[in-house]
Amino acid sequence: MFDKLNILTSNTYEQPFDVLIANTDTLELLKTIPSETVELIVSSPPYNLGKSYENRQSFKKYFVFQKQVIEECYRILKPKGNFCWQVGNYIEKGEVFPLDIYYYDIFKFDLGMKLRNRIIWYFGHGLHAKKRFSGRYETILWFSKADDYIFNLDPVRVPSKYPGKRHFKGNKKGQLSCNPKGKNPSDIWEIIVTDFDTCMWDIPNVKSNHPEKTIHPCQYPIELVERLILSMTNEFGIVLDPFMGVGSTLLAALLHNRKVIGIDKEKEYCDIAISRINDLENGILRKRELGKPVHKPTGKISQVPSEWKLPQQEKLL
Ligand SMILES: C[S@@+](CC[C@H](N)C(=O)[O-])C[C@H]1O[C@@H](n2cnc3c(N)ncnc32)[C@H](O)[C@@H]1O
């Protein structure tokens, strides 16, 4: 961690800083940032979902604004930089609009960026749908600006499932076949419980019983962003969140010695972001640990209630 953070609040880009926070419309600050300054952009943009912080706009108007923001972000991204856009599905009258499919065109066809992964962020809970399958994932579109882009796999490897596995034929017969540093965490979803034994992005959503919960209605977990920071930036590189909310991206970056820029139009969220950064500096930030296994329910409520058991089942149990 930095010894003492230099926290700057300003609506124009100024140097030096460890943390630069702007309480304004995102385009106002973005336009002042010099080209090719930022190593990684990570954000969960406002979803047009009618949350308390936004007015409903038409879909078209929404994407006109988002495109302007993404173009400005692209300009300030370094040539080896990466862009991670975390979105879910917009639901209207039971119809699902997968936002990443709409965003893909902007990144790929308007800006010529290259998709490196479409990461599935799976979480095992949420609202129960009645006329379709319940939604349990969101995605992160990871684009790079060029073919030569920053990607450090080692800091985010997860333990191998069978570390003692050996080659069973060929000239390596008998030798250990796994990488002792662990395996690639993958982008694939599976329905198993812990991150380490599934190698899945199984990170609990930030809901009321999560240690990181603030008043923000749509916060993502710091742990989700830590993986992106560790694999897609180098120490002291600059990470930007153009819609920072209560600063989860900024905290993830500061935990790993990166500099950060965060923008939010709501003063209340900016204040909470600053207070969480102060908590981090003072060693009292409430946070889930990276890679901590997802809670497995135990106790009475995780068991089939006796009212549901058939007589034969009763005998077996
Ligand atoms: C989905 S939330 C981001 C939450 C964030 N990932 C976190 O963990 O706290 C989107 C944020 O964008 C902000 N926002 C919406 N439109 C904006 C604009 N034009 N300029 C700046 N911020 C904006 C909202 O206030 C909201 O906090």
The ligand as a Gaussian input file, in Angstrom:
#p B3LYP/6-31G(d) Opt

LIG

0 1
 C      -24.060000       0.947000     -11.403000
 S      -23.547000       2.321000     -10.454000
 C      -21.862000       1.975000     -10.130000
 C      -21.636000       1.302000      -8.810000
 C      -20.190000       1.005000      -8.521000
 N      -19.682000      -0.065000      -9.396000
 C      -19.972000       0.584000      -7.051000
 O      -19.572000      -0.560000      -6.783000
 O      -20.260000       1.405000      -6.175000
 C      -23.478000       3.610000     -11.622000
 C      -23.136000       4.977000     -11.043000
 O      -23.072000       5.915000     -12.119000
 C      -23.423000       7.196000     -11.619000
 N      -23.787000       8.010000     -12.796000
 C      -24.862000       7.867000     -13.598000
 N      -24.822000       8.755000     -14.619000
 C      -23.678000       9.489000     -14.449000
 C      -23.065000      10.556000     -15.172000
 N      -23.609000      11.041000     -16.287000
 N      -21.887000      11.034000     -14.714000
 C      -21.314000      10.536000     -13.584000
 N      -21.860000       9.542000     -12.851000
 C      -23.012000       9.014000     -13.277000
 C      -24.552000       6.901000     -10.647000
 O      -24.666000       7.936000      -9.685000
 C      -24.146000       5.552000     -10.045000
 O      -23.532000       5.697000      -8.787000

